[in-house]
Amino acid sequence: MKKKLGSFLAKALNQELESKGYGNTCLKQTLKKAIDVQELQVGNNTLYSVYAMLKPSNGLFTAEIFSTPSGLELSSGFSRWGWYGGQGDCVLDPPRPLCHCPGK
């Protein structure tokens, strides 16, 4: 389940950047490693707090994801942990920490 949730986080991050017009500017992220998943039962649904390393940025990202009878849904925004240097310099804030620019 950790790998599935980590992959979903990466896909949702890419979709978020694309929806804001950065799909052709930022490199697509994929799961490198699902580091930790915390689980909380909420009625018939499960809320997961997912902490994963994505590539090519090697960035550490977190997000909250709901598992419902109809599938997975993003329940929060994204946070990036740690130092990311100039990886997002090809875009302006607020998506800068989430973006990995080509050649960085």
N, CA, C and O atoms as a MOPAC input file, in Angstrom:
PM7 MOZYME 1SCF
protein

 N      0.82600 1    -1.20100 1     0.00000 1
 C      0.00000 1     0.00000 1     0.00000 1
 C      0.86700 1     1.26100 1     0.00000 1
 O      0.48800 1     2.27300 1    -0.58900 1
 N      2.04800 1     1.20200 1     0.66900 1
 C      2.93500 1     2.36800 1     0.69700 1
 C      3.33100 1     2.79100 1    -0.71200 1
 O      3.31400 1     3.97800 1    -1.03900 1
 N      3.68700 1     1.81700 1    -1.54300 1
 C      4.11500 1     2.13200 1    -2.90600 1
 C      2.96400 1     2.73300 1    -3.71300 1
 O      3.16300 1     3.68500 1    -4.46600 1
 N      1.77500 1     2.18200 1    -3.55500 1
 C      0.60200 1     2.69600 1    -4.26600 1
 C      0.31800 1     4.14300 1    -3.86500 1
 O      0.05000 1     4.98500 1    -4.72200 1
 N      0.37700 1     4.43000 1    -2.57100 1
 C      0.12600 1     5.78800 1    -2.08900 1
 C      1.22300 1     6.75300 1    -2.52700 1
 O      0.93200 1     7.89200 1    -2.89200 1
 N      2.47700 1     6.31400 1    -2.49600 1
 C      3.57500 1     7.15800 1    -2.95900 1
 C      3.46500 1     7.47900 1    -4.43800 1
 O      3.72200 1     8.61000 1    -4.85200 1
 N      3.08600 1     6.49700 1    -5.23100 1
 C      2.89000 1     6.71800 1    -6.67100 1
 C      1.72400 1     7.66600 1    -6.92100 1
 O      1.78500 1     8.51100 1    -7.81400 1
 N      0.66800 1     7.52600 1    -6.13600 1
 C     -0.47200 1     8.43100 1    -6.25500 1
 C     -0.05600 1     9.86000 1    -5.91600 1
 O     -0.46800 1    10.80100 1    -6.59400 1
 N      0.75900 1    10.02900 1    -4.87100 1
 C      1.25400 1    11.35300 1    -4.49700 1
 C      2.00800 1    11.98600 1    -5.66800 1
 O      1.77800 1    13.15100 1    -5.99400 1
 N      2.90200 1    11.23100 1    -6.30000 1
 C      3.67700 1    11.75200 1    -7.43600 1
 C      2.75700 1    12.14100 1    -8.58800 1
 O      2.91600 1    13.20900 1    -9.18100 1
 N      1.80700 1    11.28700 1    -8.90300 1
 C      0.87100 1    11.56400 1   -10.00000 1
 C      0.03800 1    12.81000 1    -9.69900 1
 O     -0.16100 1    13.65400 1   -10.57300 1
 N     -0.44700 1    12.92200 1    -8.46100 1
 C     -1.24900 1    14.08200 1    -8.07600 1
 C     -0.42300 1    15.36600 1    -8.10800 1
 O     -0.93400 1    16.41900 1    -8.49100 1
 N      0.84000 1    15.29100 1    -7.71500 1
 C      1.72800 1    16.45500 1    -7.77700 1
 C      1.90700 1    16.91000 1    -9.22300 1
 O      1.83100 1    18.10300 1    -9.51600 1
 N      2.14400 1    15.96400 1   -10.12100 1
 C      2.28600 1    16.30000 1   -11.54200 1
 C      1.01100 1    16.93300 1   -12.08500 1
 O      1.07400 1    17.89700 1   -12.84700 1
 N     -0.14500 1    16.40000 1   -11.70100 1
 C     -1.42100 1    16.95300 1   -12.15400 1
 C     -1.63100 1    18.36200 1   -11.61500 1
 O     -2.15200 1    19.22600 1   -12.32100 1
 N     -1.23100 1    18.59800 1   -10.37500 1
 C     -1.35200 1    19.92800 1    -9.77300 1
 C     -0.50600 1    20.95000 1   -10.53800 1
 O     -0.98100 1    22.04400 1   -10.84400 1
 N      0.73200 1    20.60000 1   -10.84200 1
 C      1.59800 1    21.51000 1   -11.60100 1
 C      1.04600 1    21.74000 1   -13.00200 1
 O      1.08200 1    22.86000 1   -13.51100 1
 N      0.53700 1    20.68300 1   -13.62200 1
 C     -0.04000 1    20.81300 1   -14.96000 1
 C     -1.26700 1    21.72000 1   -14.94100 1
 O     -1.43800 1    22.54500 1   -15.83800 1
 N     -2.11800 1    21.57600 1   -13.93300 1
 C     -3.33600 1    22.39500 1   -13.85500 1
 C     -3.01300 1    23.87500 1   -13.65900 1
 O     -3.82600 1    24.73600 1   -13.99700 1
 N     -1.84100 1    24.17400 1   -13.12000 1
 C     -1.42200 1    25.56500 1   -12.91800 1
 C     -0.59000 1    26.09400 1   -14.08600 1
 O     -0.06100 1    27.20400 1   -14.02400 1
 N     -0.47700 1    25.29400 1   -15.15300 1
 C      0.22400 1    25.74100 1   -16.34700 1
 C      1.71000 1    25.44500 1   -16.37000 1
 O      2.42800 1    25.98600 1   -17.21200 1
 N      2.19900 1    24.58900 1   -15.45700 1
 C      3.62200 1    24.27900 1   -15.38900 1
 C      3.95500 1    22.87900 1   -15.89500 1
 O      5.06200 1    22.38900 1   -15.67300 1
 N      3.01600 1    22.23800 1   -16.56600 1
 C      3.22400 1    20.87000 1   -17.03700 1
 C      4.37400 1    20.72000 1   -18.00800 1
 O      5.03500 1    19.68200 1   -18.02300 1
 N      4.62700 1    21.73800 1   -18.82300 1
 C      5.72500 1    21.67300 1   -19.79100 1
 C      7.01300 1    22.28600 1   -19.25100 1
 O      8.06600 1    22.15600 1   -19.87600 1
 N      6.94300 1    22.95200 1   -18.10000 1
 C      8.11300 1    23.59900 1   -17.50600 1
 C      8.81100 1    22.68800 1   -16.50500 1
 O     10.03900 1    22.60400 1   -16.48700 1
 N      8.03500 1    22.01200 1   -15.68100 1
 C      8.58300 1    21.15200 1   -14.61900 1
 C      8.67400 1    19.70800 1   -15.10100 1
 O      7.78700 1    19.21400 1   -15.79600 1
 N      9.75700 1    19.04400 1   -14.72200 1
 C      9.89500 1    17.62600 1   -15.04900 1
 C      8.87300 1    16.81300 1   -14.27300 1
 O      8.51800 1    17.16000 1   -13.14600 1
 N      8.40600 1    15.74200 1   -14.87100 1
 C      7.46700 1    14.84200 1   -14.20000 1
 C      8.19300 1    14.09400 1   -13.08300 1
 O      9.29400 1    13.57900 1   -13.27800 1
 N      7.56800 1    14.04400 1   -11.93100 1
 C      8.11600 1    13.33300 1   -10.78100 1
 C      7.51700 1    11.92700 1   -10.72500 1
 O      6.35200 1    11.72300 1   -11.06500 1
 N      8.32000 1    10.97400 1   -10.29800 1
 C      7.85000 1     9.61600 1   -10.05900 1
 C      8.34000 1     9.17700 1    -8.68000 1
 O      9.23000 1     9.79500 1    -8.09500 1
 N      7.75400 1     8.12000 1    -8.18400 1
 C      8.12600 1     7.62500 1    -6.86400 1
 C      9.51200 1     7.00400 1    -6.89000 1
 O      9.80100 1     6.14200 1    -7.72000 1
 N     10.36300 1     7.44200 1    -5.98100 1
 C     11.65100 1     6.78900 1    -5.76000 1
 C     11.53300 1     5.85000 1    -4.56000 1
 O     11.98700 1     4.70600 1    -4.59900 1
 N     10.90300 1     6.36800 1    -3.47700 1
 C     10.74500 1     5.53600 1    -2.28600 1
 C      9.62100 1     6.08900 1    -1.41600 1
 O      9.59100 1     7.28100 1    -1.11300 1
 N      8.70200 1     5.22200 1    -1.02100 1
 C      7.68500 1     5.58900 1    -0.03400 1
 C      8.32500 1     5.40700 1     1.33700 1
 O      8.61800 1     4.28300 1     1.74300 1
 N      8.54000 1     6.50100 1     2.04500 1
 C      9.29400 1     6.46200 1     3.29300 1
 C      8.41400 1     6.11100 1     4.48900 1
 O      8.77500 1     5.26200 1     5.30400 1
 N      7.26400 1     6.76600 1     4.59000 1
 C      6.40000 1     6.50800 1     5.73800 1
 C      4.95400 1     6.78900 1     5.37100 1
 O      4.66000 1     7.68300 1     4.57700 1
 N      4.05700 1     6.01400 1     5.96100 1
 C      2.62400 1     6.22000 1     5.79500 1
 C      1.97700 1     6.07200 1     7.16600 1
 O      2.15900 1     5.06300 1     7.84600 1
 N      1.22200 1     7.08700 1     7.56100 1
 C      0.42800 1     7.02700 1     8.79100 1
 C     -1.03500 1     6.87900 1     8.38900 1
 O     -1.48000 1     7.50000 1     7.42400 1
 N     -1.77200 1     6.07400 1     9.11300 1
 C     -3.14900 1     5.73200 1     8.74500 1
 C     -4.10900 1     6.15000 1     9.85400 1
 O     -3.83500 1     5.94000 1    11.03500 1
 N     -5.24700 1     6.74800 1     9.46000 1
 C     -6.28900 1     7.13600 1    10.40100 1
 C     -7.63500 1     6.74500 1     9.81200 1
 O     -7.96400 1     7.14900 1     8.69700 1
 N     -8.40900 1     5.96900 1    10.54400 1
 C     -9.73500 1     5.56600 1    10.08200 1
 C    -10.71600 1     6.70000 1    10.34000 1
 O    -10.81500 1     7.19100 1    11.46400 1
 N    -11.45100 1     7.12300 1     9.29500 1
 C    -12.43500 1     8.20100 1     9.38900 1
 C    -13.74500 1     7.65600 1     8.83000 1
 O    -13.97200 1     7.70400 1     7.62100 1
 N    -14.60400 1     7.14000 1     9.69900 1
 C    -15.84200 1     6.51500 1     9.23100 1
 C    -15.52000 1     5.32100 1     8.35400 1
 O    -14.77600 1     4.42600 1     8.75500 1
 N    -16.09000 1     5.31200 1     7.14300 1
 C    -15.83200 1     4.23500 1     6.18400 1
 C    -14.57600 1     4.47400 1     5.36100 1
 O    -14.18100 1     3.61900 1     4.56900 1
 N    -13.95600 1     5.61100 1     5.54000 1
 C    -12.78600 1     5.98100 1     4.75100 1
 C    -11.51700 1     5.91700 1     5.60300 1
 O    -11.57200 1     5.89200 1     6.83200 1
 N    -10.38900 1     5.89200 1     4.92200 1
 C     -9.10000 1     5.91000 1     5.60600 1
 C     -8.30600 1     7.10400 1     5.11100 1
 O     -8.17900 1     7.31700 1     3.90500 1
 N     -7.77200 1     7.88300 1     6.04200 1
 C     -6.92000 1     9.02000 1     5.70700 1
 C     -5.47400 1     8.60200 1     5.91500 1
 O     -5.09900 1     8.12200 1     6.98500 1
 N     -4.66600 1     8.79000 1     4.87600 1
 C     -3.24700 1     8.45600 1     4.94800 1
 C     -2.42300 1     9.73200 1     4.87500 1
 O     -2.67400 1    10.59600 1     4.03500 1
 N     -1.45600 1     9.84300 1     5.74500 1
 C     -0.44400 1    10.88400 1     5.65600 1
 C      0.77900 1    10.22000 1     5.02900 1
 O      1.38200 1     9.32500 1     5.62100 1
 N      1.13700 1    10.66500 1     3.83200 1
 C      2.15500 1     9.98400 1     3.02800 1
 C      3.41100 1    10.84500 1     2.95300 1
 O      3.33900 1    12.04200 1     2.67600 1
 N      4.56100 1    10.22400 1     3.20200 1
 C      5.87000 1    10.87500 1     3.15400 1
 C      6.71100 1    10.07200 1     2.17000 1
 O      7.00700 1     8.90200 1     2.41300 1
 N      7.09900 1    10.70200 1     1.05500 1
 C      7.77500 1     9.95700 1    -0.00700 1
 C      8.89700 1    10.76800 1    -0.63100 1
 O      8.86600 1    11.99800 1    -0.64200 1
 N      9.89700 1    10.05000 1    -1.15400 1
 C     10.96400 1    10.66400 1    -1.93500 1
 C     10.61900 1    10.46300 1    -3.40800 1
 O     10.33600 1     9.35000 1    -3.85100 1
 N     10.64800 1    11.56700 1    -4.15600 1
 C     10.33300 1    11.51200 1    -5.57800 1
 C     11.58800 1    11.75400 1    -6.39700 1
 O     12.53700 1    12.38600 1    -5.93200 1
 N     11.58200 1    11.24500 1    -7.61600 1
 C     12.69700 1    11.47100 1    -8.53300 1
 C     12.15800 1    12.12500 1    -9.78900 1
 O     11.01300 1    11.85500 1   -10.15100 1
 N     12.90500 1    12.96000 1   -10.46700 1
 C     14.35000 1    13.11500 1   -10.41000 1
 C     14.85500 1    14.08500 1    -9.34100 1
 O     16.06700 1    14.23800 1    -9.18900 1
 N     13.97100 1    14.73800 1    -8.60300 1
 C     14.41600 1    15.77700 1    -7.66000 1
 C     15.07100 1    15.22400 1    -6.40100 1
 O     15.81200 1    15.94100 1    -5.72900 1
 N     14.81200 1    13.95600 1    -6.07000 1
 C     15.20600 1    13.39500 1    -4.77300 1
 C     14.62400 1    14.21500 1    -3.62800 1
 O     15.18200 1    14.26300 1    -2.53200 1
 N     13.49200 1    14.85900 1    -3.90300 1
 C     12.82100 1    15.66800 1    -2.90100 1
 C     11.93200 1    14.82700 1    -2.00500 1
 O     11.40200 1    13.79400 1    -2.41600 1
 N     11.77900 1    15.29400 1    -0.76400 1
 C     10.90300 1    14.64700 1     0.20800 1
 C      9.59600 1    15.41900 1     0.26100 1
 O      9.58100 1    16.60500 1     0.59100 1
 N      8.50100 1    14.74800 1    -0.06200 1
 C      7.19200 1    15.38200 1    -0.17100 1
 C      6.19800 1    14.69400 1     0.75200 1
 O      6.30000 1    13.49500 1     1.01300 1
 N      5.23000 1    15.47300 1     1.24500 1
 C      4.13500 1    14.91000 1     2.02600 1
 C      2.81100 1    15.41000 1     1.47800 1
 O      2.72500 1    16.49000 1     0.89300 1
 N      1.78000 1    14.59700 1     1.68000 1
 C      0.41000 1    14.97200 1     1.34400 1
 C     -0.52300 1    14.03800 1     2.10100 1
 O     -0.12900 1    12.95000 1     2.52200 1
 N     -1.75300 1    14.47600 1     2.26400 1
 C     -2.79100 1    13.65600 1     2.88600 1
 C     -3.66000 1    13.08500 1     1.76700 1
 O     -4.07300 1    13.80700 1     0.85900 1
 N     -3.92900 1    11.79500 1     1.84300 1
 C     -4.68300 1    11.09800 1     0.80200 1
 C     -5.78900 1    10.28500 1     1.45600 1
 O     -5.54100 1     9.52200 1     2.38900 1
 N     -7.02600 1    10.45500 1     0.95500 1
 C     -8.16300 1     9.66500 1     1.41200 1
 C     -8.31100 1     8.43200 1     0.54700 1
 O     -8.19500 1     8.50600 1    -0.67600 1
 N     -8.56600 1     7.30400 1     1.17600 1
 C     -8.96500 1     6.09200 1     0.47100 1
 C    -10.45100 1     5.90500 1     0.74000 1
 O    -10.86100 1     5.68600 1     1.88000 1
 N    -11.25600 1     5.99400 1    -0.31600 1
 C    -12.70400 1     5.85900 1    -0.21400 1
 C    -13.13700 1     4.65500 1    -1.04100 1
 O    -12.33000 1     4.10000 1    -1.78600 1
 N    -14.39300 1     4.24300 1    -0.92300 1
 C    -14.86300 1     3.13400 1    -1.75900 1
 C    -14.68500 1     3.39000 1    -3.26000 1
 O    -14.58600 1     2.44400 1    -4.04200 1
 N    -14.64500 1     4.66400 1    -3.66300 1
 C    -14.48000 1     4.97300 1    -5.08800 1
 C    -13.02300 1     5.15900 1    -5.50100 1
 O    -12.75100 1     5.38500 1    -6.68000 1
 N    -12.07900 1     5.06800 1    -4.56200 1
 C    -10.66400 1     5.18200 1    -4.91400 1
 C     -9.92700 1     6.18400 1    -4.05200 1
 O    -10.41800 1     6.60500 1    -3.00400 1
 N     -8.73500 1     6.56200 1    -4.50700 1
 C     -7.89400 1     7.50600 1    -3.77300 1
 C     -8.21200 1     8.93800 1    -4.18000 1
 O     -8.48700 1     9.21800 1    -5.34700 1
 N     -8.17200 1     9.84600 1    -3.20000 1
 C     -8.41500 1    11.27400 1    -3.43500 1
 C     -7.40000 1    12.08000 1    -2.63400 1
 O     -7.11200 1    11.76400 1    -1.47900 1
 N     -6.86800 1    13.11400 1    -3.25200 1
 C     -5.98100 1    14.02600 1    -2.54100 1
 C     -6.81600 1    14.83200 1    -1.55200 1
 O     -7.86500 1    15.36400 1    -1.91400 1
 N     -6.36100 1    14.92300 1    -0.31600 1
 C     -7.11700 1    15.60600 1     0.72500 1
 C     -6.42200 1    16.87400 1     1.21300 1
 O     -6.96500 1    17.58800 1     2.05600 1
 N     -5.23400 1    17.16100 1     0.69700 1
 C     -4.47000 1    18.32400 1     1.15900 1
 C     -3.63200 1    18.86000 1     0.01200 1
 O     -3.66100 1    18.34000 1    -1.10400 1
 N     -2.89500 1    19.89900 1     0.30900 1
 C     -1.87300 1    20.36100 1    -0.61700 1
 C     -0.60800 1    19.54200 1    -0.40900 1
 O     -0.61700 1    18.53300 1     0.29500 1
 N      0.46200 1    19.98000 1    -1.02100 1
 C      1.74100 1    19.27500 1    -0.92700 1
 C      2.72000 1    20.10400 1    -0.11400 1
 O      2.70100 1    21.33400 1    -0.16200 1
 N      3.56200 1    19.42900 1     0.62200 1
 C      4.67100 1    20.07800 1     1.31800 1
 C      5.95600 1    19.41300 1     0.87700 1
 O      6.02100 1    18.19900 1     0.68800 1
 N      6.98100 1    20.24000 1     0.71600 1
 C      8.30600 1    19.70000 1     0.41400 1
 C      9.19900 1    19.97100 1     1.60900 1
 O      9.25500 1    21.09300 1     2.11300 1
 N      9.89200 1    18.94800 1     2.05500 1
 C     10.74500 1    19.03000 1     3.23100 1
 C     12.19100 1    19.19900 1     2.81000 1
 O     12.64100 1    18.61800 1     1.82200 1
 N     12.91800 1    20.01100 1     3.58300 1
 C     14.34900 1    20.14000 1     3.36900 1
 C     14.71800 1    21.15700 1     2.30800 1
 O     13.88000 1    21.90600 1     1.80700 1
 N     15.97300 1    21.15700 1     1.99100 1
 C     16.58100 1    22.10000 1     1.06800 1
 C     16.38200 1    21.62300 1    -0.36800 1
 O     16.59800 1    20.44700 1    -0.66500 1
 N     15.97400 1    22.52400 1    -1.26000 1
 C     15.78800 1    22.13500 1    -2.65700 1
 C     16.63800 1    22.95900 1    -3.61200 1
 O     16.54000 1    22.78800 1    -4.82700 1
 N     17.47000 1    23.85100 1    -3.08300 1
 C     18.40100 1    24.60200 1    -3.91600 1
 C     17.69600 1    25.34700 1    -5.03200 1
 O     16.64700 1    25.95400 1    -4.81900 1
 N     18.27200 1    25.29900 1    -6.21300 1
 C     17.71600 1    25.99700 1    -7.36000 1
 C     16.86800 1    25.12400 1    -8.25300 1
 O     16.61400 1    25.48900 1    -9.40100 1
 N     16.41600 1    23.96900 1    -7.75900 1
 C     15.66400 1    23.04300 1    -8.60900 1
 C     14.41500 1    23.66700 1    -9.21100 1
 O     14.00900 1    23.28200 1   -10.30800 1
 N     13.79400 1    24.62100 1    -8.52400 1
 C     12.55900 1    25.21400 1    -9.01500 1
 C     12.72300 1    26.60600 1    -9.57900 1
 O     11.73800 1    27.33200 1    -9.71000 1
 N     13.94600 1    27.00300 1    -9.92000 1
 C     14.20700 1    28.37900 1   -10.35100 1
 C     13.54900 1    28.77300 1   -11.66800 1
 O     13.52700 1    29.95800 1   -11.99900 1
 N     13.02000 1    27.83300 1   -12.42000 1
 C     12.38900 1    28.17600 1   -13.69800 1
 C     10.94400 1    28.64100 1   -13.51400 1
 O     10.29300 1    29.01900 1   -14.48800 1
 N     10.43200 1    28.62000 1   -12.27900 1
 C      9.07700 1    29.10000 1   -11.99400 1
 C      9.12700 1    30.02800 1   -10.78500 1
 O     10.09400 1    30.02800 1   -10.02200 1
 N      8.07600 1    30.81100 1   -10.62700 1
 C      7.96600 1    31.70300 1    -9.47600 1
 C      7.17100 1    31.02100 1    -8.37500 1
 O      6.50600 1    30.01300 1    -8.61300 1
 N      7.24100 1    31.57300 1    -7.16900 1
 C      6.41800 1    31.05600 1    -6.07300 1
 C      4.95700 1    31.19300 1    -6.45800 1
 O      4.63900 1    32.11100 1    -7.21400 1
 N      4.04600 1    30.35300 1    -5.99600 1
 C      4.17900 1    29.36900 1    -4.94500 1
 C      4.60600 1    27.96400 1    -5.38400 1
 O      4.99700 1    27.18500 1    -4.51500 1
 N      4.56000 1    27.57700 1    -6.68800 1
 C      4.89800 1    26.17500 1    -6.96600 1
 C      6.39300 1    25.88400 1    -7.01300 1
 O      6.78700 1    24.74700 1    -7.27400 1
 N      7.22200 1    26.87100 1    -6.76900 1
 C      8.66900 1    26.69600 1    -6.91400 1
 C      9.23000 1    25.49300 1    -6.14900 1
 O     10.00800 1    24.73900 1    -6.73300 1
 N      8.88100 1    25.27100 1    -4.87700 1
 C      9.43100 1    24.10200 1    -4.17800 1
 C      8.96200 1    22.76700 1    -4.75900 1
 O      9.60900 1    21.74200 1    -4.54800 1
 N      7.85800 1    22.77000 1    -5.47900 1
 C      7.29700 1    21.53000 1    -6.01700 1
 C      7.84300 1    21.18300 1    -7.39000 1
 O      7.72000 1    20.04300 1    -7.83800 1
 N      8.44200 1    22.15400 1    -8.05800 1
 C      8.89900 1    21.98200 1    -9.43800 1
 C     10.36200 1    21.53500 1    -9.48600 1
 O     11.18700 1    21.97100 1    -8.68400 1
 N     10.65800 1    20.66200 1   -10.43500 1
 C     12.04700 1    20.30500 1   -10.73800 1
 C     12.29300 1    20.71300 1   -12.18700 1
 O     11.78900 1    20.08500 1   -13.11800 1
 N     13.07000 1    21.76700 1   -12.36100 1
 C     13.32900 1    22.31700 1   -13.69200 1
 C     14.33800 1    21.45700 1   -14.44700 1
 O     15.23800 1    20.88000 1   -13.83700 1
 N     14.19600 1    21.36700 1   -15.76700 1
 C     15.18100 1    20.61900 1   -16.55800 1
 C     16.58200 1    21.18700 1   -16.35600 1
 O     16.75800 1    22.40300 1   -16.27900 1
 N     17.56400 1    20.32100 1   -16.27200 1
 C     18.95100 1    20.73300 1   -16.14400 1
 C     19.37800 1    21.11900 1   -14.74000 1
 O     20.50700 1    21.57100 1   -14.54800 1
 N     18.51200 1    20.95400 1   -13.75900 1
 C     18.85400 1    21.35200 1   -12.37000 1
 C     19.24200 1    20.14800 1   -11.54800 1
 O     19.56000 1    20.28300 1   -10.36700 1

